[in-house]
Amino acid sequence: MKKTIIILSLLAMLMTGGCWDWRIVDELAIIFGIAVDAAEEEGLNQFTFVYPIFAQEAEEVKLTTTITGYSLQQALINLQHQSEQRPVLGRVNVFIFTEASARSGDMHQILRQYDQIRDNNPNAYICVVKGSTAQEVLNLNLPQQPRVAVFLANMLMDNNIEGRLPAIFATTYWTQYHTAGISPVVPVIALIGPGDEKSGIRLEGLAVIDSKGVMKGYLSDTETIMYMLLTGNIQRGQLYTQVDVQAEKKKNVTAFIQKRAVRIESKIIDDRVAFLIKAEIDLDGVSIDLEEGSVLQSAIIRDLERALARDIQGNIRRVLRKTQNWEADIVGMGQYARSQQAQWFKGKNWEKEFGKSDFQVEVKVRVKRVGTLIDPTY
């Protein structure tokens, strides 16, 4: 009996393949980047896919294919029919949209479609290109990295690590969009180079998305730093600004943001929310271009702290006013209103209420260590 069972087991093992669902890598289109541009016909979009070529005889390391479709799913089906390769989205590094796609709401709809695909990469970066088509980005020939999608993803990651940009993935976008009292942001890039010969990529700020999934405008680099200060994404970023220090006007200042603490309180006045924002910021390695012969005495440092506090306070207010006009609460003030004023918040249209809210901002700056005293005449 035991011999019979052993023989049957061995026969079963021989008849059962261990790789029943295997696929040859040459038959897969492992997509690294997706660029989306509007097509001429309304409702249609052009999807540009870039994926590596694994064949040894191939002259190029990547293949870029543009497909027209009404949806991302349809474009992927058309890609498979055209290339005879099965598209794989599990390794997508970056999604690139034009500003027109973001402002029309097409970006939002395509990201919804992407979210429904089973093998997607939720950690794919998202960005909006300003002044160029998304296809142009993937067609760039960069000397430092022939795979543009990989280069752009690494660039966005590095700027997040350096504190210049929040990390915005597909999953981050949806988490922000579906959380009551907060609106998403998406990095904005631009192509750079002499004339029509674009050879590089530059960060331009953050696109602001409202509750309908429509881009309303974008924040500059300085405004992006204020956004990150308020939301706690700063991670030792750098501050660049100009302030008046004693008798000297518009002195260039750079500093590392060593530490920040933000407390937000709210109360209801005349049926609208009034917020009090208190921010304490420690700056390290401060550099300032004072006149030749100036000495950074304690009195000058204290005056510098007050000047920087006023500057940051004004920039925070500008960011809040701008996003109020767009009815897009990217900072997440609605989350404080929801938790602190739960009865009032219930049933409210927060986007409208955010546009009517009042803000009082108090900033305290401490200069922990002075770095370089820059002599402009040196």
Secondary structure as a PSIPRED ss2 file (coil, helix, strand):
# PSIPRED VFORMAT (PSIPRED V4.0)

   1 M C   1.000  0.000  0.000
   2 K H   0.000  1.000  0.000
   3 K H   0.000  1.000  0.000
   4 T H   0.000  1.000  0.000
   5 I H   0.000  1.000  0.000
   6 I H   0.000  1.000  0.000
   7 I H   0.000  1.000  0.000
   8 L H   0.000  1.000  0.000
   9 S H   0.000  1.000  0.000
  10 L H   0.000  1.000  0.000
  11 L H   0.000  1.000  0.000
  12 A H   0.000  1.000  0.000
  13 M H   0.000  1.000  0.000
  14 L H   0.000  1.000  0.000
  15 M H   0.000  1.000  0.000
  16 T C   1.000  0.000  0.000
  17 G C   1.000  0.000  0.000
  18 G C   1.000  0.000  0.000
  19 C C   1.000  0.000  0.000
  20 W C   1.000  0.000  0.000
  21 D C   1.000  0.000  0.000
  22 W C   1.000  0.000  0.000
  23 R C   1.000  0.000  0.000
  24 I C   1.000  0.000  0.000
  25 V H   0.000  1.000  0.000
  26 D H   0.000  1.000  0.000
  27 E H   0.000  1.000  0.000
  28 L E   0.000  0.000  1.000
  29 A E   0.000  0.000  1.000
  30 I E   0.000  0.000  1.000
  31 I C   1.000  0.000  0.000
  32 F C   1.000  0.000  0.000
  33 G E   0.000  0.000  1.000
  34 I E   0.000  0.000  1.000
  35 A E   0.000  0.000  1.000
  36 V E   0.000  0.000  1.000
  37 D E   0.000  0.000  1.000
  38 A E   0.000  0.000  1.000
  39 A C   1.000  0.000  0.000
  40 E C   1.000  0.000  0.000
  41 E C   1.000  0.000  0.000
  42 E C   1.000  0.000  0.000
  43 G C   1.000  0.000  0.000
  44 L C   1.000  0.000  0.000
  45 N E   0.000  0.000  1.000
  46 Q E   0.000  0.000  1.000
  47 F E   0.000  0.000  1.000
  48 T E   0.000  0.000  1.000
  49 F E   0.000  0.000  1.000
  50 V E   0.000  0.000  1.000
  51 Y E   0.000  0.000  1.000
  52 P E   0.000  0.000  1.000
  53 I C   1.000  0.000  0.000
  54 F C   1.000  0.000  0.000
  55 A C   1.000  0.000  0.000
  56 Q C   1.000  0.000  0.000
  57 E C   1.000  0.000  0.000
  58 A C   1.000  0.000  0.000
  59 E C   1.000  0.000  0.000
  60 E C   1.000  0.000  0.000
  61 V C   1.000  0.000  0.000
  62 K E   0.000  0.000  1.000
  63 L E   0.000  0.000  1.000
  64 T E   0.000  0.000  1.000
  65 T E   0.000  0.000  1.000
  66 T E   0.000  0.000  1.000
  67 I E   0.000  0.000  1.000
  68 T E   0.000  0.000  1.000
  69 G E   0.000  0.000  1.000
  70 Y C   1.000  0.000  0.000
  71 S C   1.000  0.000  0.000
  72 L H   0.000  1.000  0.000
  73 Q H   0.000  1.000  0.000
  74 Q H   0.000  1.000  0.000
  75 A H   0.000  1.000  0.000
  76 L H   0.000  1.000  0.000
  77 I H   0.000  1.000  0.000
  78 N H   0.000  1.000  0.000
  79 L H   0.000  1.000  0.000
  80 Q H   0.000  1.000  0.000
  81 H H   0.000  1.000  0.000
  82 Q H   0.000  1.000  0.000
  83 S H   0.000  1.000  0.000
  84 E C   1.000  0.000  0.000
  85 Q C   1.000  0.000  0.000
  86 R E   0.000  0.000  1.000
  87 P E   0.000  0.000  1.000
  88 V E   0.000  0.000  1.000
  89 L C   1.000  0.000  0.000
  90 G C   1.000  0.000  0.000
  91 R C   1.000  0.000  0.000
  92 V C   1.000  0.000  0.000
  93 N C   1.000  0.000  0.000
  94 V E   0.000  0.000  1.000
  95 F E   0.000  0.000  1.000
  96 I E   0.000  0.000  1.000
  97 F E   0.000  0.000  1.000
  98 T E   0.000  0.000  1.000
  99 E H   0.000  1.000  0.000
 100 A H   0.000  1.000  0.000
 101 S H   0.000  1.000  0.000
 102 A H   0.000  1.000  0.000
 103 R H   0.000  1.000  0.000
 104 S H   0.000  1.000  0.000
 105 G C   1.000  0.000  0.000
 106 D H   0.000  1.000  0.000
 107 M H   0.000  1.000  0.000
 108 H H   0.000  1.000  0.000
 109 Q H   0.000  1.000  0.000
 110 I H   0.000  1.000  0.000
 111 L H   0.000  1.000  0.000
 112 R H   0.000  1.000  0.000
 113 Q H   0.000  1.000  0.000
 114 Y H   0.000  1.000  0.000
 115 D H   0.000  1.000  0.000
 116 Q C   1.000  0.000  0.000
 117 I C   1.000  0.000  0.000
 118 R C   1.000  0.000  0.000
 119 D C   1.000  0.000  0.000
 120 N C   1.000  0.000  0.000
 121 N C   1.000  0.000  0.000
 122 P C   1.000  0.000  0.000
 123 N C   1.000  0.000  0.000
 124 A C   1.000  0.000  0.000
 125 Y E   0.000  0.000  1.000
 126 I E   0.000  0.000  1.000
 127 C E   0.000  0.000  1.000
 128 V E   0.000  0.000  1.000
 129 V E   0.000  0.000  1.000
 130 K C   1.000  0.000  0.000
 131 G C   1.000  0.000  0.000
 132 S C   1.000  0.000  0.000
 133 T C   1.000  0.000  0.000
 134 A H   0.000  1.000  0.000
 135 Q H   0.000  1.000  0.000
 136 E H   0.000  1.000  0.000
 137 V H   0.000  1.000  0.000
 138 L H   0.000  1.000  0.000
 139 N C   1.000  0.000  0.000
 140 L C   1.000  0.000  0.000
 141 N C   1.000  0.000  0.000
 142 L C   1.000  0.000  0.000
 143 P C   1.000  0.000  0.000
 144 Q C   1.000  0.000  0.000
 145 Q C   1.000  0.000  0.000
 146 P C   1.000  0.000  0.000
 147 R C   1.000  0.000  0.000
 148 V H   0.000  1.000  0.000
 149 A H   0.000  1.000  0.000
 150 V H   0.000  1.000  0.000
 151 F H   0.000  1.000  0.000
 152 L H   0.000  1.000  0.000
 153 A H   0.000  1.000  0.000
 154 N H   0.000  1.000  0.000
 155 M H   0.000  1.000  0.000
 156 L H   0.000  1.000  0.000
 157 M H   0.000  1.000  0.000
 158 D H   0.000  1.000  0.000
 159 N H   0.000  1.000  0.000
 160 N H   0.000  1.000  0.000
 161 I H   0.000  1.000  0.000
 162 E C   1.000  0.000  0.000
 163 G C   1.000  0.000  0.000
 164 R C   1.000  0.000  0.000
 165 L C   1.000  0.000  0.000
 166 P C   1.000  0.000  0.000
 167 A C   1.000  0.000  0.000
 168 I C   1.000  0.000  0.000
 169 F E   0.000  0.000  1.000
 170 A H   0.000  1.000  0.000
 171 T H   0.000  1.000  0.000
 172 T H   0.000  1.000  0.000
 173 Y H   0.000  1.000  0.000
 174 W H   0.000  1.000  0.000
 175 T H   0.000  1.000  0.000
 176 Q H   0.000  1.000  0.000
 177 Y H   0.000  1.000  0.000
 178 H C   1.000  0.000  0.000
 179 T C   1.000  0.000  0.000
 180 A C   1.000  0.000  0.000
 181 G C   1.000  0.000  0.000
 182 I C   1.000  0.000  0.000
 183 S C   1.000  0.000  0.000
 184 P C   1.000  0.000  0.000
 185 V E   0.000  0.000  1.000
 186 V E   0.000  0.000  1.000
 187 P E   0.000  0.000  1.000
 188 V E   0.000  0.000  1.000
 189 I E   0.000  0.000  1.000
 190 A E   0.000  0.000  1.000
 191 L E   0.000  0.000  1.000
 192 I E   0.000  0.000  1.000
 193 G C   1.000  0.000  0.000
 194 P C   1.000  0.000  0.000
 195 G C   1.000  0.000  0.000
 196 D C   1.000  0.000  0.000
 197 E C   1.000  0.000  0.000
 198 K C   1.000  0.000  0.000
 199 S C   1.000  0.000  0.000
 200 G E   0.000  0.000  1.000
 201 I E   0.000  0.000  1.000
 202 R E   0.000  0.000  1.000
 203 L E   0.000  0.000  1.000
 204 E E   0.000  0.000  1.000
 205 G E   0.000  0.000  1.000
 206 L E   0.000  0.000  1.000
 207 A E   0.000  0.000  1.000
 208 V E   0.000  0.000  1.000
 209 I E   0.000  0.000  1.000
 210 D C   1.000  0.000  0.000
 211 S C   1.000  0.000  0.000
 212 K C   1.000  0.000  0.000
 213 G C   1.000  0.000  0.000
 214 V C   1.000  0.000  0.000
 215 M E   0.000  0.000  1.000
 216 K E   0.000  0.000  1.000
 217 G E   0.000  0.000  1.000
 218 Y E   0.000  0.000  1.000
 219 L E   0.000  0.000  1.000
 220 S C   1.000  0.000  0.000
 221 D H   0.000  1.000  0.000
 222 T H   0.000  1.000  0.000
 223 E H   0.000  1.000  0.000
 224 T H   0.000  1.000  0.000
 225 I H   0.000  1.000  0.000
 226 M H   0.000  1.000  0.000
 227 Y H   0.000  1.000  0.000
 228 M H   0.000  1.000  0.000
 229 L H   0.000  1.000  0.000
 230 L H   0.000  1.000  0.000
 231 T H   0.000  1.000  0.000
 232 G C   1.000  0.000  0.000
 233 N C   1.000  0.000  0.000
 234 I C   1.000  0.000  0.000
 235 Q C   1.000  0.000  0.000
 236 R C   1.000  0.000  0.000
 237 G C   1.000  0.000  0.000
 238 Q E   0.000  0.000  1.000
 239 L E   0.000  0.000  1.000
 240 Y E   0.000  0.000  1.000
 241 T E   0.000  0.000  1.000
 242 Q E   0.000  0.000  1.000
 243 V E   0.000  0.000  1.000
 244 D E   0.000  0.000  1.000
 245 V E   0.000  0.000  1.000
 246 Q C   1.000  0.000  0.000
 247 A C   1.000  0.000  0.000
 248 E E   0.000  0.000  1.000
 249 K E   0.000  0.000  1.000
 250 K E   0.000  0.000  1.000
 251 K E   0.000  0.000  1.000
 252 N E   0.000  0.000  1.000
 253 V E   0.000  0.000  1.000
 254 T E   0.000  0.000  1.000
 255 A E   0.000  0.000  1.000
 256 F E   0.000  0.000  1.000
 257 I E   0.000  0.000  1.000
 258 Q E   0.000  0.000  1.000
 259 K E   0.000  0.000  1.000
 260 R E   0.000  0.000  1.000
 261 A E   0.000  0.000  1.000
 262 V E   0.000  0.000  1.000
 263 R E   0.000  0.000  1.000
 264 I E   0.000  0.000  1.000
 265 E E   0.000  0.000  1.000
 266 S E   0.000  0.000  1.000
 267 K E   0.000  0.000  1.000
 268 I E   0.000  0.000  1.000
 269 I E   0.000  0.000  1.000
 270 D C   1.000  0.000  0.000
 271 D C   1.000  0.000  0.000
 272 R E   0.000  0.000  1.000
 273 V E   0.000  0.000  1.000
 274 A E   0.000  0.000  1.000
 275 F E   0.000  0.000  1.000
 276 L E   0.000  0.000  1.000
 277 I E   0.000  0.000  1.000
 278 K E   0.000  0.000  1.000
 279 A E   0.000  0.000  1.000
 280 E E   0.000  0.000  1.000
 281 I E   0.000  0.000  1.000
 282 D E   0.000  0.000  1.000
 283 L E   0.000  0.000  1.000
 284 D E   0.000  0.000  1.000
 285 G E   0.000  0.000  1.000
 286 V E   0.000  0.000  1.000
 287 S E   0.000  0.000  1.000
 288 I E   0.000  0.000  1.000
 289 D C   1.000  0.000  0.000
 290 L C   1.000  0.000  0.000
 291 E C   1.000  0.000  0.000
 292 E C   1.000  0.000  0.000
 293 G C   1.000  0.000  0.000
 294 S C   1.000  0.000  0.000
 295 V C   1.000  0.000  0.000
 296 L C   1.000  0.000  0.000
 297 Q C   1.000  0.000  0.000
 298 S H   0.000  1.000  0.000
 299 A H   0.000  1.000  0.000
 300 I H   0.000  1.000  0.000
 301 I H   0.000  1.000  0.000
 302 R H   0.000  1.000  0.000
 303 D H   0.000  1.000  0.000
 304 L H   0.000  1.000  0.000
 305 E H   0.000  1.000  0.000
 306 R H   0.000  1.000  0.000
 307 A H   0.000  1.000  0.000
 308 L H   0.000  1.000  0.000
 309 A H   0.000  1.000  0.000
 310 R H   0.000  1.000  0.000
 311 D H   0.000  1.000  0.000
 312 I H   0.000  1.000  0.000
 313 Q H   0.000  1.000  0.000
 314 G H   0.000  1.000  0.000
 315 N H   0.000  1.000  0.000
 316 I H   0.000  1.000  0.000
 317 R H   0.000  1.000  0.000
 318 R H   0.000  1.000  0.000
 319 V H   0.000  1.000  0.000
 320 L H   0.000  1.000  0.000
 321 R H   0.000  1.000  0.000
 322 K H   0.000  1.000  0.000
 323 T H   0.000  1.000  0.000
 324 Q H   0.000  1.000  0.000
 325 N H   0.000  1.000  0.000
 326 W H   0.000  1.000  0.000
 327 E C   1.000  0.000  0.000
 328 A C   1.000  0.000  0.000
 329 D C   1.000  0.000  0.000
 330 I C   1.000  0.000  0.000
 331 V C   1.000  0.000  0.000
 332 G C   1.000  0.000  0.000
 333 M H   0.000  1.000  0.000
 334 G H   0.000  1.000  0.000
 335 Q H   0.000  1.000  0.000
 336 Y H   0.000  1.000  0.000
 337 A H   0.000  1.000  0.000
 338 R H   0.000  1.000  0.000
 339 S H   0.000  1.000  0.000
 340 Q H   0.000  1.000  0.000
 341 Q C   1.000  0.000  0.000
 342 A H   0.000  1.000  0.000
 343 Q H   0.000  1.000  0.000
 344 W H   0.000  1.000  0.000
 345 F H   0.000  1.000  0.000
 346 K C   1.000  0.000  0.000
 347 G C   1.000  0.000  0.000
 348 K C   1.000  0.000  0.000
 349 N C   1.000  0.000  0.000
 350 W H   0.000  1.000  0.000
 351 E H   0.000  1.000  0.000
 352 K H   0.000  1.000  0.000
 353 E H   0.000  1.000  0.000
 354 F H   0.000  1.000  0.000
 355 G H   0.000  1.000  0.000
 356 K H   0.000  1.000  0.000
 357 S C   1.000  0.000  0.000
 358 D E   0.000  0.000  1.000
 359 F E   0.000  0.000  1.000
 360 Q E   0.000  0.000  1.000
 361 V E   0.000  0.000  1.000
 362 E E   0.000  0.000  1.000
 363 V E   0.000  0.000  1.000
 364 K E   0.000  0.000  1.000
 365 V E   0.000  0.000  1.000
 366 R E   0.000  0.000  1.000
 367 V E   0.000  0.000  1.000
 368 K E   0.000  0.000  1.000
 369 R E   0.000  0.000  1.000
 370 V E   0.000  0.000  1.000
 371 G E   0.000  0.000  1.000
 372 T E   0.000  0.000  1.000
 373 L E   0.000  0.000  1.000
 374 I C   1.000  0.000  0.000
 375 D C   1.000  0.000  0.000
 376 P C   1.000  0.000  0.000
 377 T C   1.000  0.000  0.000
 378 Y C   1.000  0.000  0.000
